[in-house]
Amino acid sequence: MRPEFNSRRLYGITQAKARMYEYSVPEVDHIDIPAATHPEELFALAIGIVGDTAGELCDEYIQRGTLLGEFATTDGPNLRFCASFFYAYVESKFDSDLDEELLTLAAATFYLAETPGSSVVISKYLAERPLPPDDALVTVLRHVLLNDWHDADEIQEGRFGRWIQRMVRSATELLTSEGQDEQILLRNCAELRAQVYRMGTAREIAFVDLCIAVILRKVCPRRMNFEPPRRSSFEPGWRPA
């Protein structure tokens, strides 16, 4: 899937509306949204692109059974388009009820798109907002995006809490034990994914792939150039991106 003309038009309208607020333009002077134009129609494509990418990353790492070797690449331009749309939709104030969800998607997508600076900026902005109740996957994802492994490891309750905690704990142990037993992390990721795919909602399936993809990218030993962790010091070679 790739954004074509109409998708880029919807994104352009959304971004233009967001700029009106960014520059404090009085609402009476804001651009008019053309009739029969609905920027939210772009969600299906954007979420589909992100979901496919996250799922493919999970499949590649789990099936090859290692985080070592050739670095798994992603379609950076397409992912940055999606992430920018999620963020612009929030800034355009079309639907404030979606803000936290879209900001989380934007931060994670920018990260997978190899744009960690934008991911960190949005994640720090998100950190000022309350965590979603009873939503362990999103809570873990938000912590991990900021390298806050300590709080991510505290997840014990809620749907899939046991499998989520095993995954996060094995990621933390991998980062703090000189790179031992990546197989444990990959096995725990596969088990969590299988549980969510078997019993989860469509939204939970999307977020489990996104969460696992981000975590595996964070601990991938070839990722040496991103921001340092917030709470722990890690051995070189297996440090979070």
N, C-alpha and C positions, 0 to 999 in steps of 0.2 A: 504494500500500500504506500502511495506517495501523494502528497498534497498537490492537487492540480489547480487550475485557474480559479474556480469558485471557492475552493478552500482558502487560497491565498487572499481572495477578495474578502471573505468573512474575517480572516485574521487581520487584514488591514483596517477594516471597519472597527473591530474590537480594539486594536492598538490605538487608533485615532481617538476613540472615545476615552480610553485610559489617559491619553495625553491631555485631554481637556481637563481632567481632574488634577493631573500632575502639575499643570501650569496654572491651576486655580482659575480657570475660565468660568465665568458665571454660567450656570446651567441653561439660562435662556439663550446663551450664545453657542451652546454645544451643537455639534453636527447632528443632523437629522438622520436617523437610521432609515434607509430606503424601505419602502413598502415591501412586504413579503420577504424581508431579509431577517434571518434569525441566526445570529452568531453561534447559538448553542448547538446548531446542527453540525458544527465542526467537532463536537465532542466524540462522536462515534468514530471518526477517522483518527483523531489524535490519541484517544485511549486505545484504539486498536493497534496503532503503530507502537505505542509504548508497551502494551501487553504482549505483542508478538516478539518484540526485542527482548523483554525480560524473560519470557518463556524460552526463547532460543538460547539465551545465555545460561539459564538453569539447565536446559537439556545438554548443552555442550560440556559444561563443567562436570555435571553428575555422570554423564555417559562415558566421558573419557577417564573419570576417576582420579583426577589430579588437578591441582591449581597451577602446577608447574608447566613448563613448555610454552608453546606459542600463545601470545596474548590474544584473547578473543576480542575481535573488533566489533564496533557497532556503527550504524549509519548516523554519524554525528549531526549533519545538517538537518535531516528529518527529525531527529530527536530534539534538537534545539528549536526547531519550528514548533513542535508540540509543546515543549516546556514554556516557550515564550507566549504561546496562546493561552495556556493555563494561567500564567501570571497576568497577562493583559486582561483576561476576563475578570479576574479578581479586582484589578485596578480600575476597570470600567464600571464597577458597581452594578452589574446587571442582576446579580443574585447573591446577596451577602451570605445566605445560608450555605453556599457551597465554598466559602472562602478557605476554611481549613483543609478541606479535601483537595481542592485545586492547588493550594500552596504546597501541600505534601507531594502531590503528583509532580508539580513543577520542580521542587527541590530534588526529588529522586531522579527525574528525567534529565535534568541538567547534569547530575552526577554521572549517569550512564552515558551521556553525550560528551564526556570528557571536558566538562566545563565546571570544575569544582568550585571556582570562585563564586559563580552565580548560585550554585547549590548552597554554599555556606551562608551567603547573604540571606537567602530566603529561609533557610533553616533557623538562623538566629532570630529572624523576624517571627517565625512560627513559635520559637521557644518562649516568646512573650505571651502566647495564647495558651489557654488550658488544654491539656491532653484530652482526647475523646474518651468518655467513660466506656468501659466494657469493649474496647477495641484494641486488643493486644497487638495485632499485626501492625496497625498504624502507629501505635505508641512505640513499639520497638523500632520501626523504620525511622521515626522522627529522632529517637535517641541515637541510633547508629549513624545517621547522616551527620551528626555533630560529634561523632566518635565518643559518645557518652556511653561506653560499654557497661559501666557500673550500674546505672539506672536501667539500662536495657536488660541486664541480667536479673533484675528484680521481678520481672514478669513471671507470675506463677499461676494466676487465676484467669478465669474467662475461657472463652472458646479456644481450644487448641493450646492452652497455656502450658501444659506439660511439655509438648513437643517444641513449642517456641523457646521455652527456657533451655531445653537440651541443646537446641541449635545455637542460641546465643552463648551459652556457657562453653560449648566446644569451640566457638570462634574466639572467645576470650582466652581460653586455654592455649589455643594454637598461637595466638599473638604473644603470649607471655611465657611460652615454654620452648623457645628456640625452634619453632616450626615443627614440632612433633605432631604426628597423627592427623594429617589433613583428611585422611580417610574417615575419621570419626565425624568431622564437620560435614563432609559430603554425605555420609550416611544419614546423619540427623536432618540435614536439609531435605534429602529425598523422602524420609519418613514423614516430616511435617507436610511436605508438598502432597504426598499421597493421601494423608488424612484430610487435608483441606479439599483436594480434588474429589474425594469420596463423599464428604459430608458438608462442604462449605457452599456458600452462595456464590453467584457470579462475581460479586464484588470482592469476596474473600479470596477467590481463586486469583483474581487480578492482583490483589495486594500481596498474596503469598509469593507469587513469582517476582514481583517488584522488590519485596523485602529480601528474598534470598539472593537475587541478582546483585543488589547493592552490597549485601554482606560479603558475598564471595569476591566481589571487586575490591572491597575494603581490605580483605586479608590476602589478596593475591600478592605473592612475594615480588613480582616484577613491578608493582606499583610503588615507586620509591619517592615520588615527587609531590605528594599532596600534603595537606596540613597535618600537624602532629596531633596525637590524641589529647583529650582534655584532662583525663584523670590518671592515666597510667603511663609509665615509661615502658617501651617495648624494645625487644632486641632487634637490631637491624636485620633486614631480610624478610621478616614476617611482620610488617607494621601496617597499620591501617592507612588507607589512602584518604 
